[in-house]
Amino acid sequence: GWCPLSPAGAQTTQLRVEAPWSPAVLWDRVTLTCQGSGTAGATTWYKDGQRWGQEGRNHFTVTESGTYTCDRPGTRRSSPVRVSNAEGGLLVLQVPAEELLEGHMVTLRCRR
């Protein structure tokens, strides 16, 4: 399944990003979902390495840029997910978040 074992045998929590485009940017609706074993209501969220106020929720819509992780008791913290606000007038080249297959046409989006 989606919860691979680490070398130490402890399961790692998975952080799923739901967004129409990649990379994830605040101007798109970005939802983060924490999946894994352990008690679902005991999810702990971290933003930029610090505990963050969404405790107990399995998913939420992101409203602040930052780097997010999550964990549950008895599991390892998830890999980080960065959500940007493209500050400073930076251009962001995005691709559809769905799987891209060789030979298929794809629409790119360049925004700031």
C-alpha positions as CSV (number, residue, x, y, z in Angstrom):
1,G,0.0,0.0,0.0
2,W,0.9,3.6,0.5
3,C,2.6,3.2,3.9
4,P,6.1,1.9,3.2
5,L,8.3,0.5,6.0
6,S,11.4,2.4,7.0
7,P,14.7,0.5,7.6
8,A,14.0,0.6,11.3
9,G,10.6,-1.0,10.7
10,A,8.5,2.0,11.8
11,Q,5.9,3.1,9.3
12,T,6.2,6.6,7.7
13,T,3.3,8.9,7.5
14,Q,2.4,10.0,4.0
15,L,1.5,13.6,3.1
16,R,-0.7,13.8,0.0
17,V,-1.0,17.1,-1.9
18,E,-4.3,17.8,-3.8
19,A,-3.8,20.7,-6.2
20,P,-4.7,21.1,-9.9
21,W,-1.1,22.2,-10.8
22,S,2.5,21.5,-9.7
23,P,4.4,23.0,-8.0
24,A,1.8,23.8,-5.4
25,V,1.1,27.6,-5.2
26,L,-1.3,29.4,-2.9
27,W,-3.3,30.9,-5.7
28,D,-4.5,27.4,-6.5
29,R,-6.7,25.5,-4.0
30,V,-4.2,23.3,-2.2
31,T,-5.4,20.6,0.2
32,L,-2.9,18.5,2.3
33,T,-4.0,15.1,3.6
34,C,-2.1,13.1,6.2
35,Q,-2.4,9.3,5.7
36,G,-0.9,6.5,7.7
37,S,-1.4,4.1,10.5
38,G,-2.0,5.3,14.0
39,T,-5.0,7.2,15.4
40,A,-6.5,9.4,12.6
41,G,-7.6,12.0,15.1
42,A,-4.1,12.3,16.6
43,T,-2.5,13.9,13.6
44,T,0.2,16.5,14.4
45,W,1.0,19.1,11.7
46,Y,4.3,21.1,11.4
47,K,4.8,24.2,9.4
48,D,8.4,25.3,8.7
49,G,9.6,22.8,11.3
50,Q,7.4,24.0,14.2
51,R,4.2,22.4,15.6
52,W,1.3,24.1,13.9
53,G,-2.3,24.6,14.9
54,Q,-4.2,22.0,12.8
55,E,-3.8,19.2,15.4
56,G,-6.3,16.4,15.1
57,R,-7.3,17.2,11.5
58,N,-6.5,14.7,8.8
59,H,-6.7,17.3,6.0
60,F,-7.0,21.1,5.5
61,T,-6.8,23.7,2.8
62,V,-3.5,25.6,2.9
63,T,-3.8,29.4,3.4
64,E,-0.2,30.2,4.2
65,S,3.0,29.5,2.3
66,G,5.5,27.3,4.0
67,T,6.9,23.8,4.2
68,Y,4.5,21.3,5.8
69,T,4.9,17.9,7.4
70,C,2.7,15.7,9.5
71,D,2.9,12.6,11.8
72,R,0.8,10.4,14.0
73,P,1.8,8.5,17.2
74,G,3.9,5.5,16.4
75,T,4.9,6.7,12.9
76,R,7.7,8.7,11.4
77,R,7.1,12.3,10.2
78,S,6.1,12.6,6.6
79,S,8.4,14.0,3.8
80,P,8.0,17.8,3.5
81,V,5.7,19.5,1.1
82,R,6.4,23.1,0.0
83,V,3.6,25.4,-0.8
84,S,4.7,28.8,-2.3
85,N,3.1,32.1,-2.7
86,A,5.5,33.1,-5.5
87,E,6.4,36.3,-3.7
88,G,8.7,38.9,-5.2
89,G,7.1,38.7,-8.6
90,L,8.7,35.4,-9.4
91,L,7.4,33.5,-12.4
92,V,6.2,30.0,-11.7
93,L,6.1,27.3,-14.5
94,Q,3.4,24.8,-13.6
95,V,2.3,21.5,-15.1
96,P,-0.9,19.7,-14.4
97,A,-0.7,17.7,-11.2
98,E,-2.1,14.6,-12.9
99,E,0.3,11.9,-14.2
100,L,2.1,12.9,-17.4
101,L,2.7,10.3,-20.0
102,E,5.2,10.4,-22.9
103,G,3.5,11.3,-26.2
104,H,0.5,13.0,-24.6
105,M,-0.1,16.7,-25.1
106,V,0.4,18.8,-22.0
107,T,-0.5,22.4,-21.1
108,L,2.0,24.4,-19.2
109,R,1.1,27.4,-17.2
110,C,3.5,30.3,-16.5
111,R,2.1,32.7,-13.8
112,R,3.3,35.2,-11.3
